[in-house]
């Protein structure tokens, strides 16, 4: 089992920045990739950014250049730095851990609201 605890998020004006952190515990040796998903009202959950155990990062196209995912293995923590936030970034953001081939573990979700 893997437990994920998120922190960060909140309310910010357009153009502002926020930073998330996600601390993993439990069977962390089984995690191959960590990532951040989000779900905006009326939409499906979508992958925003991910980082592999080896440190390879990937981003959804709209987030490239604005969001940065990073990891601190000593703290078993993954971060998401979000810059130049826009109202369309308003969503609930979830930390996720991939074990084998599936995203099987999820954080509690954190609301981000970007006001125009």
Secondary structure by P-SEA (a helix, b strand, c coil): cbbbbbbbbcccccccbbbbbbbbccccccccccbbbbbcccccccccccccccbbbbbcccccccbbbbbcccccbbbbbbcccccccccbbbbbbbccccccccccbbbbbbcc
